[in-house]
Structures are given as C-alpha cells and as structure tokens.
Amino acid sequence: MALAPRLDLRQSQSLVMTPQLQQAIKLLALSNLEIEAFVAGELEKNPLLEAGGPDDFAPPADGVDRAAEQHDLRAETGDADQLIGQGLGGADSPLDVDYGAETFIDDGPGDRMAGAAIGSGGGMDMLSGGSGEAPDFDSFANPEQGLQEHLMDQARSALSGMDLTIAAQLIGQIDEAGYLEANLLETAHGMGVPLYRIEQVLSVIHGFDPTGVGARSLSECLALQAKEADRHDPCMAKLLANLDLLAKGALPQLRRICGVDEEDMADMIRELRGYDPKPGLRFSTESAAPVTPDLFVRPTREGWAIEVNSATLPRVLINRTYYVELASGPQDRTSKAWLADCLASANWLVKALDQRQKTIVKVASEIVRQQEDFFRKGVEHLKPLTLKAVADAIQMHESTVSRVTSNKYLSCPRGLYELKYFFTSGVAAAGGEGAVSAEAVKSHIKALIAAETADAILSDDTLVDLLRAKGMDIARRTVAKYREAMGIGSSVQRRRQKALRGQAA
C-alpha cells in the first residue's frame, strides 16, 4: 500500500445535539421559579418576546370565538411568509396558547383565589381589608434585629471607651446560638490589653439579654441561667459539671456526686429542662424559604387531576405585529438575519416551554398512577419505584425522567412532596411475593417506636419480628440503618431518655 497524501470523501451519520436541544434539556431540570428567571433573561434579550398576563388568555368579553376566527384567517391567508406580505403577521400565533387553560377546566388553587378576587371586583382590596391600599408585604418579614445588634445596643449603654471596643470584638465572635467562639488569650494579645480586662468585659456581656449569651460551653450557658434564676447552689454546680453523665442517664452516680436524693435530683433535672441551651436563636433573623409546588394533584370522580402550577409558570407571547413592522421596513442583510434569529429563538422558547409542561405532566401522571395507593391510603402503601420503570411506561429515556423529577414538588391532599420522594428502594415481602417500599418500612418503624412505653422498649430484634408479622422480611441491621436515618436512638438510649422524662415529670 502506497503511503501518499490524498483527499477522500466519506459519508457518515451521527447524532449531534444542537445548542437549542441542549438548552431544552436543561429546562427540564429547572423548577417553575427557575424557569421564571430564565424567561426574564430571554425577555430582555429578544424584542419579539413579551410577558403575557392572565388577561391575554381569558376569553373575550364580546363572546366572539377568536380561535375559530384566527383559524379561518390562517386558512385564507396562509403561513407566516404570506401573512407578512399581506401585513397580517399578528394573526399567525399557533403556539401562543395557554396549555393549562386548554387542558383543565379550572385553574390551580392559587389562580382560583386570584380569579375570585378579580371577579368580585375586590382585587387587592380583599387583602387590604377594603381600605383601597395594597398590603405592606414588608410587614410580614421579621422586624426584629439580630443578636449582635441587640448585644451592641446593650454594650453602648453599659460600656465606653476601650471597654466598648473590647465588647465589640467579643460580640463579633458570638455565633447565632449565643456562644463565644473567641480565645480570650489570643484576643488579649491581638488587642494589646491585659487578659483580666477581657474577662471583665466578658463578665459584663454575660449579664446582657438573653441570659446565657457569651458562654463558652453548654455548662457555662446553663450556669448563667441558673444564677439568674437564683438556683445555682453547690449541688446544681456539680450537676452542670457532669452533664455527660446526665446524657448517659447515669442517675445513681449523679445522685452520689451531687449528694441529693431522688426527689431533689428530679427537681434539678426539671429545672434544667426549663433553660434555653441556645439563647441566641430567638434573635435569628433568617426565615425559611417556603417551597412552592410545581404540580397540583387532586382527586376527581374519574381519577386524579394533575395540573401544573400556572401561578408560578411564566406566560410568553410573540409580538408578531412588531415583527411585521420590523420586517416591512428597510433593512440590510445583517438586520434581516438578526430579526430572523430573534423570531426563531422566540418560536423555539414557546415550543420548549410547551413541551416541558407536557413532559412534566406526563411523568407526574405515571407516578400518580403507579403510586395511587399512597395518595389514597398513606405512606404505608408506598410502593418501590425506579426511574427506569416510569421511563419504560411512558417511552422516554431514564435521564429525561430524572431531569423532570429534579427540583420539582407536588402538592396533594396528603401534603407537599418532592417528586424524587416517590422513587424508593424495595424490601422483600415476608410471603416472597412483591416488595415493600423503604419509606413504608420507615413509617412502620416510627409508628412502632412512638407507641412503645417506658417499661417496654422495643429492641431492633423485636422490631424485626413485629415487621415480619406485618409482611416485611427485613434484617436487623436494616432496621438499625433505617432507625438511625430517622434520628431515632437505640433501645438503650430511648430507655434512658424516657427515664429522664419520668424523673423530670
């Protein structure tokens, strides 16, 4: 074979993902709130896109069927190119439809509330009590100041000069729970002041509200609160110095150390239970962000109705009238190409959002179908389910189902659940047929432990026997794993906790 350069032509086939296809796949993994942020960015970049409101999808007041009217118009005039030539580009909008309005008779719970307010003429007046002013939503936020600001206000009134500077340094190193994380010796060297002066300022901080703030350990925090309540006697001091024994439930040893009887020990434990181990958390300004459901599931006579939460789903329209105006005017080759790209991008976005919505509903419908017993009877009837089982049922790829169920939440009469919650591993049934979901097993374990009494604590072996009696073939180590995953202690730990509760009762 001769070795020489030459040119060859070869024809082959390959699967290539276009940038738009890659972006459409990424849209599946986004929640409705993330989609709203993405659409907002597209609205800024594309002049042909505009945000649509509920009025854009409501039926006209004159009773004329606009859909039939546009259908007749398209039949008479043709496609978009012909419409542009006739100056009727605004009529060709086959993709600018409300999928939710065509699929469901009524809107979601949020939309029904808004519709009732608008239909009654109330609008924002219903929220403002008829005063005509919109409610101040900032008033719902936590108006309280943070812990460090609260401490600094007290420090300014109690200290001055260098002592106030030292206090600011120490307060800046108090965590959100109220504990001091600073090393006093290092702080003294860093600020160039004697150690005793740092300790004096810290003792002043210990007198600030809330009681126990600035402590360096749990025992010191509880001791400060005991002194404030005038209960810090030698016996209480010994108890606070041996909190590790209290955690282990070694009550006889604690009684010998403290020199008290059972009645006094119970009274001391009851006193400790009334103290706050994390006094700084009451000044926490962080509020948990509420989870907004992406889907609503509700029972109907025919089965289950599955609806996308349209209240958080942005509505996008293509301004074809504006496109006709731009296309009809004088423009060079670059402008014409840019306008064509804008129209193609707008059409793609509308199609991608529509396809995303249909895909989510399709996947959710299959999940509800396979987990119908859960929605009707509870978590004890949750079945083992895999992504592949859903993907095979709806003839999609497993990765697509995984993206659809990521960061999506479903609201049903039983509560709010992440879609990933319905995919669980299985535990073999005792009869050898079928399997039981791991979440169902956890629910049974939790219920059994919650029903146990102080004199009849269930061991892991006993739990295995009780679960097998319920038809669940499970090993003891699996019971221990599920129990620890739920944050439930062992039988020894639970026995000590119930004994402590009995002492403090």
C-alpha positions, 0 to 999 in steps of 0.5 A: 500500500502506497503511503501518499497524501490524498483527499477522500470523501466519506459519508457518515451519520451521527447524532449531534445535539444542537445548542437549542436541544441542549438548552431544552434539556436543561429546562427540564431540570429547572423548577417553575421559579427557575424557569421564571428567571430564565424567561426574564433573561430571554425577555430582555434579550429578544424584542419579539418576546413579551410577558403575557398576563392572565388577561391575554388568555381569558376569553373575550368579553364580546363572546366572539370565538377568536380561535375559530376566527384566527383559524379561518384567517390562517386558512385564507391567508396562509403561513407566516411568509404570506401573512407578512406580505399581506401585513397580517403577521399578528394573526399567525400565533399557533403556539401562543396558547395557554396549555393549562387553560386548554387542558383543565377546566379550572385553574390551580388553587392559587389562580382560583383565589386570584380569579375570585378576587378579580371577579368580585371586583375586590382585587387587592382590596380583599387583602387590604381589608377594603381600605383601597391600599395594597398590603405592606408585604414588608410587614410580614418579614421579621422586624426584629434585629439580630443578636449582635445588634441587640448585644451592641445596643446593650454594650453602648449603654453599659460600656465606653471607651476601650471597654466598648471596643473590647465588647465589640470584638467579643460580640463579633465572635458570638455565633447565632446560638449565643456562644463565644467562639473567641480565645480570650488569650489570643484576643488579649494579645491581638488587642494589646490589653491585659487578659483580666480586662477581657474577662471583665468585659466578658463578665459584663456581656454575660449579664446582657439579654438573653441570659446565657449569651457569651458562654463558652460551653453548654455548662457555662450557658446553663450556669448563667441561667441558673444564677439568674434564676437564683438556683445555682447552689453547690449541688446544681454546680456539680450537676452542670459539671457532669452533664455527660453523665446526665446524657448517659442517664447515669442517675445513681452516680449523679445522685452520689456526686451531687449528694441529693436524693431522688426527689431533689435530683428530679427537681434539678433535672426539671429545672434544667429542662426549663433553660434555653441551651441556645439563647441566641436563636430567638434573635435569628433573623433568617426565615425559611424559604417556603417551597412552592409546588410545581404540580397540583394533584387532586382527586376527581370522580374519574381519577386524579387531576394533575395540573401544573402550577400556572401561578408560578409558570411564566406566560410568553407571547410573540409580538408578531405585529412588531415583527411585521413592522420590523420586517416591512421596513428597510433593512440590510442583510445583517438586520434581516438575519438578526430579526430572523434569529430573534423570531426563531429563538422566540418560536423555539422558547414557546415550543420548549416551554410547551413541551416541558409542561407536557413532559412534566405532566406526563411523568407526574401522571405515571407516578400518580398512577403507579403510586395511587395507593399512597395518595389514597391510603398513606405512606404505608402503601408506598410502593418501590419505584425506579426511574427506569420503570416510569421511563419504560411506561411512558417511552422516554429515556431514564435521564429525561425522567430524572431531569423532570423529577429534579427540583420539582414538588407536588402538592396533594391532599396528603401534603407537599412532596418532592417528586424524587420522594416517590422513587424508593428502594424495595424490601422483600415481602415476608410471603416472597411475593412483591416488595415493600417500599423503604419509606413504608418500612420507615413509617412502620418503624416510627409508628412502632417506636412512638407507641412503645412505653417506658417499661417496654422498649422495643429492641431492633430484634423485636422490631424485626419480628413485629415487621415480619408479622406485618409482611416485611422480611427485613434484617436487623441491621436494616432496621438499625440503618433505617432507625438511625436515618430517622434520628431515632436512638437505640433501645438503650438510649430511648430507655434512658431518655424516657427515664429522664422524662419520668424523673423530670415529670 
